[in-house]
Amino acid sequence: MQELKIKAGPYDLVGRLELEKAPATCAAFVKALPFVSEIIHVRWSGEGVWMPLGDLSFGVGYENHTSYPAPGQLILYPGGISETEILLAYGGVHFASKVGQLAGNHFLTITTGLEHVHDLGRMTLLKGAQPIRFEAI
């Protein structure tokens, strides 16, 4: 499996798994499919939406990690000094929490529907939480 179907708010997206750069993170996420959550707007990071996941463990460490995901990139923060979370950048992001800068594993990149990611982010900012679902194609 190389791609995932993503339903985020009213938008249908497709994402490519970053299998070569983040194999453990991709495998752990695929094992959790279908993955259903809600996205809310980030508090400190800029133009992004996130799924706060509390103490959920994917059992992975850092790989292909960044603090600056590009629009359409999803990163998984595996937990530690802040809670586990998944972040989707829709504009400029400097990934952080109340304790400071964080880095997350870039494991998925939107390839179809990228033109809707900014609208999804703004909708979430202005209208609140949106449902999100990831599943195999």
C-alpha positions in Angstrom: 0.0 0.0 0.0 1.4 3.3 -1.0 -1.6 5.7 -0.8 -4.4 6.4 1.6 -7.8 7.9 1.1 -8.5 10.8 3.4 -11.9 12.3 4.1 -11.3 15.6 5.9 -14.4 17.8 6.6 -16.1 18.0 3.2 -12.9 17.3 1.2 -11.8 14.0 -0.4 -8.0 13.8 -0.5 -5.3 11.2 -1.3 -2.0 10.9 0.5 1.2 9.1 -0.4 2.9 7.2 2.4 6.6 8.2 2.8 7.6 4.5 2.9 11.3 5.0 2.2 11.8 7.9 4.6 9.6 6.8 7.5 9.0 3.1 7.2 8.3 2.4 10.9 5.8 5.3 11.2 4.0 4.3 8.0 3.8 0.7 9.1 2.4 1.7 12.5 -0.1 4.1 11.0 -1.3 1.5 8.4 -1.8 -1.0 11.2 -4.2 1.5 12.9 -6.4 1.9 9.8 -9.1 2.9 9.4 -8.0 5.9 11.6 -10.8 8.2 12.6 -10.4 11.4 14.5 -11.2 15.1 14.5 -8.9 18.0 13.4 -8.7 21.2 15.3 -6.6 24.3 14.6 -3.1 24.4 16.1 -2.4 26.7 19.0 1.3 27.6 18.6 2.5 26.2 15.3 1.0 28.5 12.7 -1.1 27.4 9.7 -1.9 23.8 10.6 -4.5 21.5 12.0 -3.9 18.7 14.4 -5.3 15.6 16.0 -4.5 15.5 19.7 -4.1 11.9 20.6 -3.2 12.0 24.3 -1.1 9.0 25.4 -1.9 6.9 22.3 1.3 5.1 21.4 2.3 4.1 17.8 5.4 2.5 19.2 7.8 4.5 17.0 10.7 6.9 17.6 11.9 9.7 15.5 12.5 9.2 11.7 12.3 11.7 8.9 11.4 14.3 11.6 10.9 18.0 11.0 9.7 21.1 12.8 8.8 22.7 9.4 6.4 20.6 7.4 5.3 22.0 4.1 1.6 22.5 3.1 0.1 19.1 2.6 2.6 17.2 4.7 1.4 15.2 7.7 3.7 14.6 10.7 3.3 12.3 13.6 4.7 13.4 16.9 5.2 10.1 18.8 4.9 11.7 22.3 7.4 12.4 25.0 7.5 16.0 26.3 4.0 16.7 24.8 1.1 14.4 23.9 1.0 12.2 20.8 -0.4 14.1 17.8 -0.7 14.2 14.1 -0.4 17.6 12.4 -1.3 18.6 8.8 0.3 21.8 7.6 -1.8 24.0 5.3 0.6 27.0 5.3 3.6 28.1 7.2 4.2 25.9 10.2 6.9 25.9 12.9 5.8 22.9 14.9 5.7 23.7 18.7 3.8 23.2 21.9 3.6 25.1 25.2 7.0 23.6 26.1 8.6 24.8 22.9 9.7 23.5 19.5 8.9 19.9 18.6 9.7 17.7 15.7 7.4 15.1 14.1 7.8 12.3 11.6 6.8 13.3 8.1 5.0 10.1 7.0 2.3 11.2 4.6 2.0 13.8 1.8 -1.2 14.9 0.2 -1.0 14.3 -3.6 -4.6 14.6 -4.7 -6.7 17.5 -3.4 -3.8 19.6 -2.2 -5.7 22.6 -3.5 -8.3 22.1 -0.8 -5.8 21.9 2.2 -5.7 25.7 2.7 -9.5 25.9 2.7 -9.7 23.0 5.1 -7.4 24.8 7.5 -9.3 28.1 7.3 -12.6 26.3 7.8 -11.2 24.6 10.9 -9.9 27.9 12.2 -13.2 29.7 11.6 -15.8 27.0 12.2 -14.2 24.6 14.6 -13.4 20.9 14.7 -13.8 18.8 11.5 -14.0 15.0 11.1 -11.1 13.2 9.5 -10.8 9.6 8.4 -7.9 7.7 6.8 -8.4 4.4 5.1 -6.7 2.1 2.6 -7.4 2.6 -1.1 
